Amino acid sequence: MPPLALDTAGKYVAGAYLVFFTLVLIYVAIMGSKIARIEREVAELLELVEEKGL
């Protein structure tokens, strides 16, 4: 299979970078929401511990 011309290959490279960037952005958003949920749960547990006086 012959290599693609630079003007044609550039579109595919840009598309690949766009897909990769989108996937990284989705991953960061998911991790951020998980961290926020864990922080809320830890704060709630801390409140419960402080109420019990342990």
mmCIF file of the N, C-alpha and C atoms, coordinates in Angstrom:
data_MODEL
# 
_entry.id   MODEL 
# 
loop_
_atom_site.group_PDB 
_atom_site.id 
_atom_site.type_symbol 
_atom_site.label_atom_id 
_atom_site.label_alt_id 
_atom_site.label_comp_id 
_atom_site.label_asym_id 
_atom_site.label_entity_id 
_atom_site.label_seq_id 
_atom_site.pdbx_PDB_ins_code 
_atom_site.Cartn_x 
_atom_site.Cartn_y 
_atom_site.Cartn_z 
_atom_site.occupancy 
_atom_site.B_iso_or_equiv 
_atom_site.pdbx_formal_charge 
_atom_site.auth_seq_id 
_atom_site.auth_comp_id 
_atom_site.auth_asym_id 
_atom_site.auth_atom_id 
_atom_site.pdbx_PDB_model_num 
ATOM 1   N N  . MET A 1 1  ? 0.852   -1.181 0.000  1.00 0.00 ? 1  MET A N  1 
ATOM 2   C CA . MET A 1 1  ? 0.000   0.000  0.000  1.00 0.00 ? 1  MET A CA 1 
ATOM 3   C C  . MET A 1 1  ? 0.893   1.238  0.000  1.00 0.00 ? 1  MET A C  1 
ATOM 4   N N  . PRO A 1 2  ? 0.709   2.135  -0.967 1.00 0.00 ? 2  PRO A N  1 
ATOM 5   C CA . PRO A 1 2  ? 1.561   3.329  -1.040 1.00 0.00 ? 2  PRO A CA 1 
ATOM 6   C C  . PRO A 1 2  ? 1.202   4.319  0.069  1.00 0.00 ? 2  PRO A C  1 
ATOM 7   N N  . PRO A 1 3  ? 2.191   5.095  0.502  1.00 0.00 ? 3  PRO A N  1 
ATOM 8   C CA . PRO A 1 3  ? 1.916   6.080  1.552  1.00 0.00 ? 3  PRO A CA 1 
ATOM 9   C C  . PRO A 1 3  ? 0.980   7.180  1.037  1.00 0.00 ? 3  PRO A C  1 
ATOM 10  N N  . LEU A 1 4  ? 0.236   7.780  1.948  1.00 0.00 ? 4  LEU A N  1 
ATOM 11  C CA . LEU A 1 4  ? -0.683  8.855  1.578  1.00 0.00 ? 4  LEU A CA 1 
ATOM 12  C C  . LEU A 1 4  ? 0.090   10.147 1.337  1.00 0.00 ? 4  LEU A C  1 
ATOM 13  N N  . ALA A 1 5  ? -0.441  10.978 0.482  1.00 0.00 ? 5  ALA A N  1 
ATOM 14  C CA . ALA A 1 5  ? 0.150   12.290 0.257  1.00 0.00 ? 5  ALA A CA 1 
ATOM 15  C C  . ALA A 1 5  ? -0.018  13.129 1.525  1.00 0.00 ? 5  ALA A C  1 
ATOM 16  N N  . LEU A 1 6  ? 0.854   14.096 1.730  1.00 0.00 ? 6  LEU A N  1 
ATOM 17  C CA . LEU A 1 6  ? 0.826   14.893 2.954  1.00 0.00 ? 6  LEU A CA 1 
ATOM 18  C C  . LEU A 1 6  ? -0.486  15.641 3.134  1.00 0.00 ? 6  LEU A C  1 
ATOM 19  N N  . ASP A 1 7  ? -1.079  16.136 2.069  1.00 0.00 ? 7  ASP A N  1 
ATOM 20  C CA . ASP A 1 7  ? -2.330  16.874 2.213  1.00 0.00 ? 7  ASP A CA 1 
ATOM 21  C C  . ASP A 1 7  ? -3.481  15.958 2.625  1.00 0.00 ? 7  ASP A C  1 
ATOM 22  N N  . THR A 1 8  ? -3.450  14.712 2.207  1.00 0.00 ? 8  THR A N  1 
ATOM 23  C CA . THR A 1 8  ? -4.484  13.754 2.601  1.00 0.00 ? 8  THR A CA 1 
ATOM 24  C C  . THR A 1 8  ? -4.210  13.195 3.993  1.00 0.00 ? 8  THR A C  1 
ATOM 25  N N  . ALA A 1 9  ? -2.960  12.886 4.279  1.00 0.00 ? 9  ALA A N  1 
ATOM 26  C CA . ALA A 1 9  ? -2.604  12.310 5.571  1.00 0.00 ? 9  ALA A CA 1 
ATOM 27  C C  . ALA A 1 9  ? -2.829  13.303 6.702  1.00 0.00 ? 9  ALA A C  1 
ATOM 28  N N  . GLY A 1 10 ? -2.658  14.580 6.434  1.00 0.00 ? 10 GLY A N  1 
ATOM 29  C CA . GLY A 1 10 ? -2.839  15.599 7.461  1.00 0.00 ? 10 GLY A CA 1 
ATOM 30  C C  . GLY A 1 10 ? -4.240  15.591 8.047  1.00 0.00 ? 10 GLY A C  1 
ATOM 31  N N  . LYS A 1 11 ? -5.226  15.334 7.226  1.00 0.00 ? 11 LYS A N  1 
ATOM 32  C CA . LYS A 1 11 ? -6.611  15.280 7.698  1.00 0.00 ? 11 LYS A CA 1 
ATOM 33  C C  . LYS A 1 11 ? -6.794  14.107 8.660  1.00 0.00 ? 11 LYS A C  1 
ATOM 34  N N  . TYR A 1 12 ? -6.193  12.969 8.325  1.00 0.00 ? 12 TYR A N  1 
ATOM 35  C CA . TYR A 1 12 ? -6.314  11.796 9.194  1.00 0.00 ? 12 TYR A CA 1 
ATOM 36  C C  . TYR A 1 12 ? -5.573  12.008 10.516 1.00 0.00 ? 12 TYR A C  1 
ATOM 37  N N  . VAL A 1 13 ? -4.427  12.633 10.451 1.00 0.00 ? 13 VAL A N  1 
ATOM 38  C CA . VAL A 1 13 ? -3.655  12.912 11.674 1.00 0.00 ? 13 VAL A CA 1 
ATOM 39  C C  . VAL A 1 13 ? -4.430  13.880 12.561 1.00 0.00 ? 13 VAL A C  1 
ATOM 40  N N  . ALA A 1 14 ? -4.994  14.917 11.980 1.00 0.00 ? 14 ALA A N  1 
ATOM 41  C CA . ALA A 1 14 ? -5.790  15.876 12.754 1.00 0.00 ? 14 ALA A CA 1 
ATOM 42  C C  . ALA A 1 14 ? -7.008  15.185 13.365 1.00 0.00 ? 14 ALA A C  1 
ATOM 43  N N  . GLY A 1 15 ? -7.643  14.326 12.621 1.00 0.00 ? 15 GLY A N  1 
ATOM 44  C CA . GLY A 1 15 ? -8.790  13.574 13.135 1.00 0.00 ? 15 GLY A CA 1 
ATOM 45  C C  . GLY A 1 15 ? -8.392  12.660 14.280 1.00 0.00 ? 15 GLY A C  1 
ATOM 46  N N  . ALA A 1 16 ? -7.246  12.003 14.149 1.00 0.00 ? 16 ALA A N  1 
ATOM 47  C CA . ALA A 1 16 ? -6.769  11.118 15.213 1.00 0.00 ? 16 ALA A CA 1 
ATOM 48  C C  . ALA A 1 16 ? -6.467  11.915 16.480 1.00 0.00 ? 16 ALA A C  1 
ATOM 49  N N  . TYR A 1 17 ? -5.835  13.069 16.339 1.00 0.00 ? 17 TYR A N  1 
ATOM 50  C CA . TYR A 1 17 ? -5.561  13.916 17.504 1.00 0.00 ? 17 TYR A CA 1 
ATOM 51  C C  . TYR A 1 17 ? -6.863  14.396 18.143 1.00 0.00 ? 17 TYR A C  1 
ATOM 52  N N  . LEU A 1 18 ? -7.837  14.727 17.345 1.00 0.00 ? 18 LEU A N  1 
ATOM 53  C CA . LEU A 1 18 ? -9.124  15.185 17.857 1.00 0.00 ? 18 LEU A CA 1 
ATOM 54  C C  . LEU A 1 18 ? -9.819  14.079 18.655 1.00 0.00 ? 18 LEU A C  1 
ATOM 55  N N  . VAL A 1 19 ? -9.810  12.866 18.120 1.00 0.00 ? 19 VAL A N  1 
ATOM 56  C CA . VAL A 1 19 ? -10.411 11.735 18.827 1.00 0.00 ? 19 VAL A CA 1 
ATOM 57  C C  . VAL A 1 19 ? -9.661  11.470 20.127 1.00 0.00 ? 19 VAL A C  1 
ATOM 58  N N  . PHE A 1 20 ? -8.339  11.486 20.078 1.00 0.00 ? 20 PHE A N  1 
ATOM 59  C CA . PHE A 1 20 ? -7.528  11.244 21.277 1.00 0.00 ? 20 PHE A CA 1 
ATOM 60  C C  . PHE A 1 20 ? -7.799  12.319 22.334 1.00 0.00 ? 20 PHE A C  1 
ATOM 61  N N  . PHE A 1 21 ? -7.834  13.574 21.935 1.00 0.00 ? 21 PHE A N  1 
ATOM 62  C CA . PHE A 1 21 ? -8.088  14.671 22.861 1.00 0.00 ? 21 PHE A CA 1 
ATOM 63  C C  . PHE A 1 21 ? -9.478  14.536 23.482 1.00 0.00 ? 21 PHE A C  1 
ATOM 64  N N  . THR A 1 22 ? -10.461 14.156 22.689 1.00 0.00 ? 22 THR A N  1 
ATOM 65  C CA . THR A 1 22 ? -11.820 13.969 23.198 1.00 0.00 ? 22 THR A CA 1 
ATOM 66  C C  . THR A 1 22 ? -11.859 12.848 24.228 1.00 0.00 ? 22 THR A C  1 
ATOM 67  N N  . LEU A 1 23 ? -11.178 11.745 23.953 1.00 0.00 ? 23 LEU A N  1 
ATOM 68  C CA . LEU A 1 23 ? -11.141 10.636 24.903 1.00 0.00 ? 23 LEU A CA 1 
ATOM 69  C C  . LEU A 1 23 ? -10.449 11.035 26.205 1.00 0.00 ? 23 LEU A C  1 
ATOM 70  N N  . VAL A 1 24 ? -9.363  11.783 26.111 1.00 0.00 ? 24 VAL A N  1 
ATOM 71  C CA . VAL A 1 24 ? -8.670  12.250 27.317 1.00 0.00 ? 24 VAL A CA 1 
ATOM 72  C C  . VAL A 1 24 ? -9.579  13.188 28.100 1.00 0.00 ? 24 VAL A C  1 
ATOM 73  N N  . LEU A 1 25 ? -10.284 14.059 27.431 1.00 0.00 ? 25 LEU A N  1 
ATOM 74  C CA . LEU A 1 25 ? -11.205 14.987 28.097 1.00 0.00 ? 25 LEU A CA 1 
ATOM 75  C C  . LEU A 1 25 ? -12.323 14.234 28.813 1.00 0.00 ? 25 LEU A C  1 
ATOM 76  N N  . ILE A 1 26 ? -12.876 13.222 28.183 1.00 0.00 ? 26 ILE A N  1 
ATOM 77  C CA . ILE A 1 26 ? -13.915 12.403 28.810 1.00 0.00 ? 26 ILE A CA 1 
ATOM 78  C C  . ILE A 1 26 ? -13.350 11.685 30.031 1.00 0.00 ? 26 ILE A C  1 
ATOM 79  N N  . TYR A 1 27 ? -12.148 11.138 29.913 1.00 0.00 ? 27 TYR A N  1 
ATOM 80  C CA . TYR A 1 27 ? -11.503 10.444 31.029 1.00 0.00 ? 27 TYR A CA 1 
ATOM 81  C C  . TYR A 1 27 ? -11.300 11.387 32.216 1.00 0.00 ? 27 TYR A C  1 
ATOM 82  N N  . VAL A 1 28 ? -10.811 12.584 31.955 1.00 0.00 ? 28 VAL A N  1 
ATOM 83  C CA . VAL A 1 28 ? -10.580 13.559 33.027 1.00 0.00 ? 28 VAL A CA 1 
ATOM 84  C C  . VAL A 1 28 ? -11.904 13.951 33.684 1.00 0.00 ? 28 VAL A C  1 
ATOM 85  N N  . ALA A 1 29 ? -12.954 14.113 32.906 1.00 0.00 ? 29 ALA A N  1 
ATOM 86  C CA . ALA A 1 29 ? -14.262 14.462 33.467 1.00 0.00 ? 29 ALA A CA 1 
ATOM 87  C C  . ALA A 1 29 ? -14.789 13.345 34.362 1.00 0.00 ? 29 ALA A C  1 
ATOM 88  N N  . ILE A 1 30 ? -14.639 12.103 33.934 1.00 0.00 ? 30 ILE A N  1 
ATOM 89  C CA . ILE A 1 30 ? -15.089 10.971 34.743 1.00 0.00 ? 30 ILE A CA 1 
ATOM 90  C C  . ILE A 1 30 ? -14.289 10.890 36.035 1.00 0.00 ? 30 ILE A C  1 
ATOM 91  N N  . MET A 1 31 ? -12.986 11.036 35.949 1.00 0.00 ? 31 MET A N  1 
ATOM 92  C CA . MET A 1 31 ? -12.143 10.984 37.148 1.00 0.00 ? 31 MET A CA 1 
ATOM 93  C C  . MET A 1 31 ? -12.469 12.143 38.093 1.00 0.00 ? 31 MET A C  1 
ATOM 94  N N  . GLY A 1 32 ? -12.737 13.307 37.553 1.00 0.00 ? 32 GLY A N  1 
ATOM 95  C CA . GLY A 1 32 ? -13.101 14.453 38.379 1.00 0.00 ? 32 GLY A CA 1 
ATOM 96  C C  . GLY A 1 32 ? -14.399 14.225 39.129 1.00 0.00 ? 32 GLY A C  1 
ATOM 97  N N  . SER A 1 33 ? -15.378 13.639 38.464 1.00 0.00 ? 33 SER A N  1 
ATOM 98  C CA . SER A 1 33 ? -16.650 13.375 39.145 1.00 0.00 ? 33 SER A CA 1 
ATOM 99  C C  . SER A 1 33 ? -16.478 12.306 40.216 1.00 0.00 ? 33 SER A C  1 
ATOM 100 N N  . LYS A 1 34 ? -15.644 11.303 39.965 1.00 0.00 ? 34 LYS A N  1 
ATOM 101 C CA . LYS A 1 34 ? -15.393 10.277 40.978 1.00 0.00 ? 34 LYS A CA 1 
ATOM 102 C C  . LYS A 1 34 ? -14.674 10.866 42.187 1.00 0.00 ? 34 LYS A C  1 
ATOM 103 N N  . ILE A 1 35 ? -13.714 11.722 41.959 1.00 0.00 ? 35 ILE A N  1 
ATOM 104 C CA . ILE A 1 35 ? -12.980 12.347 43.063 1.00 0.00 ? 35 ILE A CA 1 
ATOM 105 C C  . ILE A 1 35 ? -13.914 13.236 43.879 1.00 0.00 ? 35 ILE A C  1 
ATOM 106 N N  . ALA A 1 36 ? -14.790 13.973 43.212 1.00 0.00 ? 36 ALA A N  1 
ATOM 107 C CA . ALA A 1 36 ? -15.743 14.827 43.928 1.00 0.00 ? 36 ALA A CA 1 
ATOM 108 C C  . ALA A 1 36 ? -16.672 13.984 44.795 1.00 0.00 ? 36 ALA A C  1 
ATOM 109 N N  . ARG A 1 37 ? -17.130 12.854 44.269 1.00 0.00 ? 37 ARG A N  1 
ATOM 110 C CA . ARG A 1 37 ? -18.012 11.969 45.041 1.00 0.00 ? 37 ARG A CA 1 
ATOM 111 C C  . ARG A 1 37 ? -17.279 11.409 46.251 1.00 0.00 ? 37 ARG A C  1 
ATOM 112 N N  . ILE A 1 38 ? -16.038 10.996 46.067 1.00 0.00 ? 38 ILE A N  1 
ATOM 113 C CA . ILE A 1 38 ? -15.252 10.454 47.176 1.00 0.00 ? 38 ILE A CA 1 
ATOM 114 C C  . ILE A 1 38 ? -15.010 11.526 48.233 1.00 0.00 ? 38 ILE A C  1 
ATOM 115 N N  . GLU A 1 39 ? -14.732 12.755 47.809 1.00 0.00 ? 39 GLU A N  1 
ATOM 116 C CA . GLU A 1 39 ? -14.536 13.844 48.766 1.00 0.00 ? 39 GLU A CA 1 
ATOM 117 C C  . GLU A 1 39 ? -15.797 14.092 49.591 1.00 0.00 ? 39 GLU A C  1 
ATOM 118 N N  . ARG A 1 40 ? -16.965 14.045 48.957 1.00 0.00 ? 40 ARG A N  1 
ATOM 119 C CA . ARG A 1 40 ? -18.227 14.215 49.692 1.00 0.00 ? 40 ARG A CA 1 
ATOM 120 C C  . ARG A 1 40 ? -18.415 13.090 50.702 1.00 0.00 ? 40 ARG A C  1 
ATOM 121 N N  . GLU A 1 41 ? -18.121 11.861 50.299 1.00 0.00 ? 41 GLU A N  1 
ATOM 122 C CA . GLU A 1 41 ? -18.279 10.724 51.204 1.00 0.00 ? 41 GLU A CA 1 
ATOM 123 C C  . GLU A 1 41 ? -17.312 10.816 52.381 1.00 0.00 ? 41 GLU A C  1 
ATOM 124 N N  . VAL A 1 42 ? -16.085 11.239 52.133 1.00 0.00 ? 42 VAL A N  1 
ATOM 125 C CA . VAL A 1 42 ? -15.114 11.384 53.216 1.00 0.00 ? 42 VAL A CA 1 
ATOM 126 C C  . VAL A 1 42 ? -15.555 12.478 54.178 1.00 0.00 ? 42 VAL A C  1 
ATOM 127 N N  . ALA A 1 43 ? -16.074 13.578 53.669 1.00 0.00 ? 43 ALA A N  1 
ATOM 128 C CA . ALA A 1 43 ? -16.564 14.659 54.529 1.00 0.00 ? 43 ALA A CA 1 
ATOM 129 C C  . ALA A 1 43 ? -17.733 14.173 55.379 1.00 0.00 ? 43 ALA A C  1 
ATOM 130 N N  . GLU A 1 44 ? -18.612 13.392 54.781 1.00 0.00 ? 44 GLU A N  1 
ATOM 131 C CA . GLU A 1 44 ? -19.749 12.848 55.529 1.00 0.00 ? 44 GLU A CA 1 
ATOM 132 C C  . GLU A 1 44 ? -19.265 11.894 56.624 1.00 0.00 ? 44 GLU A C  1 
ATOM 133 N N  . LEU A 1 45 ? -18.313 11.045 56.321 1.00 0.00 ? 45 LEU A N  1 
ATOM 134 C CA . LEU A 1 45 ? -17.759 10.138 57.327 1.00 0.00 ? 45 LEU A CA 1 
ATOM 135 C C  . LEU A 1 45 ? -17.069 10.910 58.448 1.00 0.00 ? 45 LEU A C  1 
ATOM 136 N N  . LEU A 1 46 ? -16.372 11.973 58.094 1.00 0.00 ? 46 LEU A N  1 
ATOM 137 C CA . LEU A 1 46 ? -15.704 12.802 59.106 1.00 0.00 ? 46 LEU A CA 1 
ATOM 138 C C  . LEU A 1 46 ? -16.730 13.438 60.048 1.00 0.00 ? 46 LEU A C  1 
ATOM 139 N N  . GLU A 1 47 ? -17.841 13.909 59.482 1.00 0.00 ? 47 GLU A N  1 
ATOM 140 C CA . GLU A 1 47 ? -18.901 14.462 60.322 1.00 0.00 ? 47 GLU A CA 1 
ATOM 141 C C  . GLU A 1 47 ? -19.466 13.420 61.281 1.00 0.00 ? 47 GLU A C  1 
ATOM 142 N N  . LEU A 1 48 ? -19.667 12.201 60.791 1.00 0.00 ? 48 LEU A N  1 
ATOM 143 C CA . LEU A 1 48 ? -20.192 11.132 61.630 1.00 0.00 ? 48 LEU A CA 1 
ATOM 144 C C  . LEU A 1 48 ? -19.222 10.799 62.768 1.00 0.00 ? 48 LEU A C  1 
ATOM 145 N N  . VAL A 1 49 ? -17.935 10.769 62.461 1.00 0.00 ? 49 VAL A N  1 
ATOM 146 C CA . VAL A 1 49 ? -16.932 10.481 63.479 1.00 0.00 ? 49 VAL A CA 1 
ATOM 147 C C  . VAL A 1 49 ? -16.901 11.591 64.525 1.00 0.00 ? 49 VAL A C  1 
ATOM 148 N N  . GLU A 1 50 ? -16.996 12.842 64.068 1.00 0.00 ? 50 GLU A N  1 
ATOM 149 C CA . GLU A 1 50 ? -16.982 13.960 65.011 1.00 0.00 ? 50 GLU A CA 1 
ATOM 150 C C  . GLU A 1 50 ? -18.228 13.973 65.893 1.00 0.00 ? 50 GLU A C  1 
ATOM 151 N N  . GLU A 1 51 ? -19.374 13.550 65.341 1.00 0.00 ? 51 GLU A N  1 
ATOM 152 C CA . GLU A 1 51 ? -20.595 13.467 66.145 1.00 0.00 ? 51 GLU A CA 1 
ATOM 153 C C  . GLU A 1 51 ? -20.477 12.418 67.236 1.00 0.00 ? 51 GLU A C  1 
ATOM 154 N N  . LYS A 1 52 ? -19.842 11.293 66.912 1.00 0.00 ? 52 LYS A N  1 
ATOM 155 C CA . LYS A 1 52 ? -19.678 10.208 67.884 1.00 0.00 ? 52 LYS A CA 1 
ATOM 156 C C  . LYS A 1 52 ? -18.622 10.528 68.921 1.00 0.00 ? 52 LYS A C  1 
ATOM 157 N N  . GLY A 1 53 ? -17.755 11.489 68.615 1.00 0.00 ? 53 GLY A N  1 
ATOM 158 C CA . GLY A 1 53 ? -16.699 11.864 69.551 1.00 0.00 ? 53 GLY A CA 1 
ATOM 159 C C  . GLY A 1 53 ? -15.574 10.853 69.636 1.00 0.00 ? 53 GLY A C  1 
ATOM 160 N N  . LEU A 1 54 ? -15.335 10.154 68.550 1.00 0.00 ? 54 LEU A N  1 
ATOM 161 C CA . LEU A 1 54 ? -14.265 9.146  68.535 1.00 0.00 ? 54 LEU A CA 1 
ATOM 162 C C  . LEU A 1 54 ? -12.915 9.735  68.220 1.00 0.00 ? 54 LEU A C  1 
# 
